[in-house]
């Protein structure tokens, strides 16, 4: 495998890309449907508010209580829809964070291999570490997809939010782990490059003096 290519097998990167795309497409479809429900509920809310505005002030309290009981489902439904959309959008953010991991890995690996500052043994060790991080990413992606599926299950907001929170923590930890490893490797490459430049400069000066 040429060192300019990705160290991690292409099929792993493709699994992550496809999984992220699948999650985002599924979430976008669900958000669209929920937004349609929101529009309908908001229209119902406007009708109620307009009716209230037409009443005399002394009648509002009594009428409003009756309508609150009669149309309470609309208001409750509107709150639930908005809450669910917020949950969908959070899962979408998690999926995008998962996708970012692939891009950050590929960008760093390209710089690392192009720098020429690492031995073959060091690069093999880095390959193993990156492979481990991305392998965890695949497992985290499965959990993200499970969260998407959870919206179709009979699960209350608290249970679903707990799943979302757990998935977010795992994906964020995984991404931060990768970013720290990238920073470590790129810092070493810069330091070695600087040191090599200093040595070459001193060697040139020495040759000039002689």
Short mmCIF file of the C-alpha atoms (twelve columns), coordinates in Angstrom:
data_MODEL
# 
_entry.id   MODEL 
# 
loop_
_atom_site.group_PDB 
_atom_site.id 
_atom_site.type_symbol 
_atom_site.label_atom_id 
_atom_site.label_alt_id 
_atom_site.label_comp_id 
_atom_site.label_asym_id 
_atom_site.label_seq_id 
_atom_site.Cartn_x 
_atom_site.Cartn_y 
_atom_site.Cartn_z 
_atom_site.pdbx_PDB_model_num 
ATOM 1   C CA . UNK A 1   0.000   0.000  0.000  1 
ATOM 2   C CA . UNK A 2   1.542   3.373  -0.949 1 
ATOM 3   C CA . UNK A 3   2.024   5.592  2.077  1 
ATOM 4   C CA . UNK A 4   0.102   8.417  0.404  1 
ATOM 5   C CA . UNK A 5   -3.085  6.360  0.599  1 
ATOM 6   C CA . UNK A 6   -5.315  5.912  3.626  1 
ATOM 7   C CA . UNK A 7   -3.896  3.541  6.236  1 
ATOM 8   C CA . UNK A 8   -7.320  2.252  7.277  1 
ATOM 9   C CA . UNK A 9   -9.007  -0.213 4.892  1 
ATOM 10  C CA . UNK A 10  -11.320 1.577  2.471  1 
ATOM 11  C CA . UNK A 11  -14.289 -0.611 3.386  1 
ATOM 12  C CA . UNK A 12  -14.276 0.712  6.966  1 
ATOM 13  C CA . UNK A 13  -14.340 4.319  5.774  1 
ATOM 14  C CA . UNK A 14  -17.128 3.408  3.336  1 
ATOM 15  C CA . UNK A 15  -19.165 1.748  6.113  1 
ATOM 16  C CA . UNK A 16  -18.959 4.969  8.138  1 
ATOM 17  C CA . UNK A 17  -19.807 7.200  5.166  1 
ATOM 18  C CA . UNK A 18  -22.792 5.083  4.112  1 
ATOM 19  C CA . UNK A 19  -24.021 4.732  7.680  1 
ATOM 20  C CA . UNK A 20  -23.842 8.483  8.260  1 
ATOM 21  C CA . UNK A 21  -25.651 9.157  4.980  1 
ATOM 22  C CA . UNK A 22  -28.340 6.592  5.839  1 
ATOM 23  C CA . UNK A 23  -28.887 8.144  9.264  1 
ATOM 24  C CA . UNK A 24  -29.072 11.706 7.908  1 
ATOM 25  C CA . UNK A 25  -31.500 10.782 5.095  1 
ATOM 26  C CA . UNK A 26  -33.765 8.920  7.549  1 
ATOM 27  C CA . UNK A 27  -33.701 11.831 9.999  1 
ATOM 28  C CA . UNK A 28  -34.401 14.435 7.294  1 
ATOM 29  C CA . UNK A 29  -37.465 12.483 6.137  1 
ATOM 30  C CA . UNK A 30  -38.758 12.246 9.692  1 
ATOM 31  C CA . UNK A 31  -38.129 15.950 10.335 1 
ATOM 32  C CA . UNK A 32  -40.025 16.843 7.150  1 
ATOM 33  C CA . UNK A 33  -43.039 14.799 8.244  1 
ATOM 34  C CA . UNK A 34  -42.938 16.276 11.740 1 
ATOM 35  C CA . UNK A 35  -42.687 19.812 10.336 1 
ATOM 36  C CA . UNK A 36  -45.817 19.174 8.268  1 
ATOM 37  C CA . UNK A 37  -47.583 18.178 11.495 1 
ATOM 38  C CA . UNK A 38  -46.254 21.324 13.156 1 
ATOM 39  C CA . UNK A 39  -47.710 23.529 10.403 1 
ATOM 40  C CA . UNK A 40  -51.136 21.888 10.808 1 
ATOM 41  C CA . UNK A 41  -51.062 22.276 14.594 1 
ATOM 42  C CA . UNK A 42  -49.869 25.878 14.376 1 
ATOM 43  C CA . UNK A 43  -52.735 26.701 12.026 1 
ATOM 44  C CA . UNK A 44  -55.159 25.171 14.519 1 
ATOM 45  C CA . UNK A 45  -53.563 27.276 17.238 1 
ATOM 46  C CA . UNK A 46  -54.031 30.475 15.180 1 
ATOM 47  C CA . UNK A 47  -57.709 29.692 14.694 1 
ATOM 48  C CA . UNK A 48  -58.146 29.389 18.456 1 
ATOM 49  C CA . UNK A 49  -56.210 32.595 19.143 1 
ATOM 50  C CA . UNK A 50  -58.253 34.528 16.564 1 
ATOM 51  C CA . UNK A 51  -61.465 33.276 18.149 1 
ATOM 52  C CA . UNK A 52  -60.246 34.415 21.572 1 
ATOM 53  C CA . UNK A 53  -59.387 37.864 20.237 1 
ATOM 54  C CA . UNK A 54  -62.950 38.356 18.998 1 
ATOM 55  C CA . UNK A 55  -64.504 37.664 22.394 1 
ATOM 56  C CA . UNK A 56  -65.304 40.309 24.958 1 
ATOM 57  C CA . UNK A 57  -62.779 40.461 27.807 1 
ATOM 58  C CA . UNK A 58  -65.272 39.222 30.410 1 
ATOM 59  C CA . UNK A 59  -66.069 36.196 28.281 1 
ATOM 60  C CA . UNK A 60  -62.488 35.130 27.600 1 
ATOM 61  C CA . UNK A 61  -61.799 33.439 30.952 1 
ATOM 62  C CA . UNK A 62  -64.909 31.250 30.871 1 
ATOM 63  C CA . UNK A 63  -64.708 30.491 27.130 1 
ATOM 64  C CA . UNK A 64  -60.969 29.936 27.267 1 
ATOM 65  C CA . UNK A 65  -61.305 27.267 29.957 1 
ATOM 66  C CA . UNK A 66  -63.883 25.361 27.899 1 
ATOM 67  C CA . UNK A 67  -61.749 25.580 24.769 1 
ATOM 68  C CA . UNK A 68  -58.645 24.611 26.686 1 
ATOM 69  C CA . UNK A 69  -60.312 21.340 27.573 1 
ATOM 70  C CA . UNK A 70  -61.729 20.880 24.090 1 
ATOM 71  C CA . UNK A 71  -58.576 21.792 22.161 1 
ATOM 72  C CA . UNK A 72  -55.976 20.801 24.723 1 
ATOM 73  C CA . UNK A 73  -54.856 17.966 22.493 1 
ATOM 74  C CA . UNK A 74  -53.769 20.483 19.834 1 
ATOM 75  C CA . UNK A 75  -51.486 22.343 22.226 1 
ATOM 76  C CA . UNK A 76  -50.105 19.145 23.699 1 
ATOM 77  C CA . UNK A 77  -49.568 17.722 20.215 1 
ATOM 78  C CA . UNK A 78  -47.746 20.878 19.107 1 
ATOM 79  C CA . UNK A 79  -45.388 20.685 22.084 1 
ATOM 80  C CA . UNK A 80  -44.683 16.997 21.435 1 
ATOM 81  C CA . UNK A 81  -43.975 17.579 17.743 1 
ATOM 82  C CA . UNK A 82  -41.560 20.434 18.466 1 
ATOM 83  C CA . UNK A 83  -39.839 18.361 21.163 1 
ATOM 84  C CA . UNK A 84  -39.447 15.406 18.795 1 
ATOM 85  C CA . UNK A 85  -38.051 17.607 15.998 1 
ATOM 86  C CA . UNK A 86  -35.440 18.957 18.445 1 
ATOM 87  C CA . UNK A 87  -34.473 15.359 19.271 1 
ATOM 88  C CA . UNK A 88  -34.207 14.455 15.572 1 
ATOM 89  C CA . UNK A 89  -31.988 17.458 14.919 1 
ATOM 90  C CA . UNK A 90  -29.700 16.486 17.795 1 
ATOM 91  C CA . UNK A 91  -29.316 12.978 16.354 1 
ATOM 92  C CA . UNK A 92  -28.558 14.551 12.960 1 
ATOM 93  C CA . UNK A 93  -25.780 16.614 14.572 1 
ATOM 94  C CA . UNK A 94  -24.358 13.419 16.088 1 
ATOM 95  C CA . UNK A 95  -24.378 11.709 12.668 1 
ATOM 96  C CA . UNK A 96  -22.600 14.685 11.072 1 
ATOM 97  C CA . UNK A 97  -19.997 14.619 13.859 1 
ATOM 98  C CA . UNK A 98  -19.461 10.948 13.041 1 
ATOM 99  C CA . UNK A 99  -18.921 11.839 9.373  1 
ATOM 100 C CA . UNK A 100 -16.428 14.553 10.334 1 
ATOM 101 C CA . UNK A 101 -14.237 11.897 11.923 1 
ATOM 102 C CA . UNK A 102 -13.458 10.338 8.519  1 
ATOM 103 C CA . UNK A 103 -12.481 13.679 7.008  1 
ATOM 104 C CA . UNK A 104 -10.260 14.641 9.950  1 
ATOM 105 C CA . UNK A 105 -8.490  11.284 9.810  1 
ATOM 106 C CA . UNK A 106 -7.839  11.449 6.053  1 
ATOM 107 C CA . UNK A 107 -6.584  15.056 6.212  1 
ATOM 108 C CA . UNK A 108 -4.162  14.286 9.049  1 
ATOM 109 C CA . UNK A 109 -2.904  11.049 7.504  1 
ATOM 110 C CA . UNK A 110 -2.138  12.830 4.241  1 
ATOM 111 C CA . UNK A 111 0.008   15.404 6.103  1 
ATOM 112 C CA . UNK A 112 1.685   12.738 8.213  1 
ATOM 113 C CA . UNK A 113 2.739   10.582 5.255  1 
ATOM 114 C CA . UNK A 114 3.734   13.575 3.116  1 
ATOM 115 C CA . UNK A 115 5.952   15.010 5.858  1 
ATOM 116 C CA . UNK A 116 8.569   12.268 5.553  1 
ATOM 117 C CA . UNK A 117 9.288   12.647 9.279  1 
ATOM 118 C CA . UNK A 118 8.266   9.152  10.398 1 
ATOM 119 C CA . UNK A 119 9.868   5.745  9.998  1 
ATOM 120 C CA . UNK A 120 8.027   2.762  8.513  1 
ATOM 121 C CA . UNK A 121 7.751   1.270  12.019 1 
ATOM 122 C CA . UNK A 122 6.181   4.450  13.395 1 
ATOM 123 C CA . UNK A 123 3.701   4.620  10.516 1 
ATOM 124 C CA . UNK A 124 2.671   0.993  11.082 1 
ATOM 125 C CA . UNK A 125 2.016   1.774  14.743 1 
ATOM 126 C CA . UNK A 126 -0.074  4.814  13.789 1 
ATOM 127 C CA . UNK A 127 -2.050  2.675  11.344 1 
ATOM 128 C CA . UNK A 128 -3.018  0.323  14.180 1 
ATOM 129 C CA . UNK A 129 -4.120  3.191  16.426 1 
ATOM 130 C CA . UNK A 130 -6.167  4.842  13.675 1 
ATOM 131 C CA . UNK A 131 -7.726  1.500  12.784 1 
ATOM 132 C CA . UNK A 132 -8.772  1.028  16.420 1 
ATOM 133 C CA . UNK A 133 -10.334 4.495  16.602 1 
ATOM 134 C CA . UNK A 134 -12.272 4.041  13.360 1 
ATOM 135 C CA . UNK A 135 -13.370 0.558  14.377 1 
ATOM 136 C CA . UNK A 136 -14.931 2.115  17.469 1 
ATOM 137 C CA . UNK A 137 -16.535 4.673  15.183 1 
ATOM 138 C CA . UNK A 138 -18.314 1.903  13.257 1 
ATOM 139 C CA . UNK A 139 -19.710 0.530  16.516 1 
ATOM 140 C CA . UNK A 140 -20.802 4.011  17.607 1 
ATOM 141 C CA . UNK A 141 -22.530 4.472  14.254 1 
ATOM 142 C CA . UNK A 142 -24.603 1.364  14.910 1 
ATOM 143 C CA . UNK A 143 -25.755 2.975  18.139 1 
ATOM 144 C CA . UNK A 144 -26.683 6.181  16.291 1 
ATOM 145 C CA . UNK A 145 -28.770 4.141  13.836 1 
ATOM 146 C CA . UNK A 146 -30.398 2.395  16.816 1 
ATOM 147 C CA . UNK A 147 -31.389 5.821  18.156 1 
ATOM 148 C CA . UNK A 148 -33.001 6.669  14.800 1 
ATOM 149 C CA . UNK A 149 -34.950 3.401  14.975 1 
ATOM 150 C CA . UNK A 150 -35.983 4.193  18.559 1 
ATOM 151 C CA . UNK A 151 -38.264 6.967  17.276 1 
ATOM 152 C CA . UNK A 152 -40.508 4.234  15.862 1 
ATOM 153 C CA . UNK A 153 -40.716 2.423  19.211 1 
ATOM 154 C CA . UNK A 154 -43.063 3.095  22.087 1 
ATOM 155 C CA . UNK A 155 -40.559 5.019  24.147 1 
ATOM 156 C CA . UNK A 156 -41.063 8.145  26.233 1 
ATOM 157 C CA . UNK A 157 -38.991 11.318 25.823 1 
ATOM 158 C CA . UNK A 158 -36.857 10.559 28.865 1 
ATOM 159 C CA . UNK A 159 -35.836 7.119  27.602 1 
ATOM 160 C CA . UNK A 160 -35.149 8.413  24.094 1 
ATOM 161 C CA . UNK A 161 -33.133 11.385 25.358 1 
ATOM 162 C CA . UNK A 162 -31.035 9.007  27.469 1 
ATOM 163 C CA . UNK A 163 -30.221 7.003  24.308 1 
ATOM 164 C CA . UNK A 164 -29.364 10.173 22.383 1 
ATOM 165 C CA . UNK A 165 -27.164 11.460 25.206 1 
ATOM 166 C CA . UNK A 166 -25.285 8.146  25.450 1 
ATOM 167 C CA . UNK A 167 -24.699 8.030  21.680 1 
ATOM 168 C CA . UNK A 168 -23.519 11.655 21.619 1 
ATOM 169 C CA . UNK A 169 -21.003 11.082 24.427 1 
ATOM 170 C CA . UNK A 170 -19.532 8.044  22.671 1 
ATOM 171 C CA . UNK A 171 -19.245 9.758  19.275 1 
ATOM 172 C CA . UNK A 172 -17.814 12.948 20.789 1 
ATOM 173 C CA . UNK A 173 -15.252 10.987 22.823 1 
ATOM 174 C CA . UNK A 174 -14.279 9.050  19.683 1 
ATOM 175 C CA . UNK A 175 -13.834 12.241 17.644 1 
ATOM 176 C CA . UNK A 176 -11.862 13.959 20.426 1 
ATOM 177 C CA . UNK A 177 -9.654  10.868 20.704 1 
ATOM 178 C CA . UNK A 178 -8.886  11.072 16.987 1 
ATOM 179 C CA . UNK A 179 -8.253  14.832 17.111 1 
ATOM 180 C CA . UNK A 180 -5.811  14.453 20.022 1 
ATOM 181 C CA . UNK A 181 -3.927  11.708 18.170 1 
ATOM 182 C CA . UNK A 182 -3.836  13.859 15.016 1 
ATOM 183 C CA . UNK A 183 -2.476  16.836 16.966 1 
ATOM 184 C CA . UNK A 184 0.186   14.672 18.603 1 
ATOM 185 C CA . UNK A 185 1.394   13.259 15.283 1 
ATOM 186 C CA . UNK A 186 1.348   16.586 13.435 1 
ATOM 187 C CA . UNK A 187 3.210   18.304 16.289 1 
ATOM 188 C CA . UNK A 188 5.961   15.661 16.153 1 
ATOM 189 C CA . UNK A 189 6.185   16.101 12.370 1 
ATOM 190 C CA . UNK A 190 6.578   19.881 12.756 1 
ATOM 191 C CA . UNK A 191 9.171   19.558 15.507 1 
ATOM 192 C CA . UNK A 192 11.237  17.070 13.538 1 
ATOM 193 C CA . UNK A 193 11.002  19.196 10.416 1 
ATOM 194 C CA . UNK A 194 12.170  22.253 12.363 1 
ATOM 195 C CA . UNK A 195 15.032  20.324 13.980 1 
ATOM 196 C CA . UNK A 196 16.119  18.942 10.618 1 
ATOM 197 C CA . UNK A 197 16.054  22.441 9.159  1 
ATOM 198 C CA . UNK A 198 18.226  23.725 12.008 1 
ATOM 199 C CA . UNK A 199 20.754  20.930 11.461 1 
ATOM 200 C CA . UNK A 200 20.890  21.602 7.717  1 
ATOM 201 C CA . UNK A 201 21.418  25.324 8.373  1 
ATOM 202 C CA . UNK A 202 24.274  24.649 10.802 1 
ATOM 203 C CA . UNK A 203 25.809  22.198 8.329  1 
ATOM 204 C CA . UNK A 204 25.674  24.809 5.541  1 
ATOM 205 C CA . UNK A 205 27.288  27.416 7.782  1 
ATOM 206 C CA . UNK A 206 30.012  24.959 8.759  1 
ATOM 207 C CA . UNK A 207 30.747  24.203 5.087  1 
ATOM 208 C CA . UNK A 208 30.866  27.896 4.225  1 
ATOM 209 C CA . UNK A 209 33.347  28.601 7.024  1 
ATOM 210 C CA . UNK A 210 35.597  25.808 5.814  1 
# 
